């Protein structure tokens, strides 16, 4: 139960750019572990960065500060 609560809290605090993958994880059966959720979010974020880097050279200079996983 505590693990599920941690996953829910983690997904709830993510950047809005990852709402789609977050919703997929919340609806998955069985409910993912925190490690599975983190890995899936990290993969999705990496894919988005690759797509953005291919379309805009300025995106490469942004760095980790704009990661969806950064907590403010």
N, C-alpha and C positions, 0 to 999 in steps of 0.2 A: 504494500500500500504506500509506504514511504517512497519507494522507487518511482511509482507512478506519479506521485505528487511532485517529485523532483523533475521528472520529464515534463509534466504539464507546466510547471513554473518556468523551466528552461524555454520551452516552446512559446509560452506566452510573452516572454521578454525579448524575443527576437525582433530584429529589424523587419518592418512591414514588407520589404522586398521578398521575404521568404514565407509569406502567409500561405501560399499554395502548398508548398512541401510540408509546412507545419500542420496544415489541415489534413493532409494525407497521413501523416504520422499519428495524429490524434484519432483518426478513424480506423487505423489499422488493427487487425486482430491476428495474433495476440499483440497487446500493447507493447511498444518497444522499450528496451532498457535505456538508460541514460546514455550508455556508450553507443548503442545503435542509433539513437536519435541524433547524437552529436555527429557521428560519422556521416549520416544521411544529409544533415544540414551542411556540413563542411564540404561534401561532394557537390551539393547543389550550388553552394557559394562559389566553389572553384570553377564550375561550369559557366556560371554567369560572368565571372571575371574573364574567362577565356573569350567568351562571346563579345564582351564589351571591349576587351583589348584589341580584338580583331577589327572592330568598327571605329574605334577612337584612340589615337595614339596618346592623347593627354591622360587617359584613364590609367596608364601604366605608372604615372607619377603619384598617384593618390596614396598608395601604400596601405599598411594594415590598419590605420586609423579608421577607415571606412568599412572595415569588416562587419558583416552582419552579426558576428559573434561578440563584438566589443560591447561591453556593458558601460553605459554612461551614468 
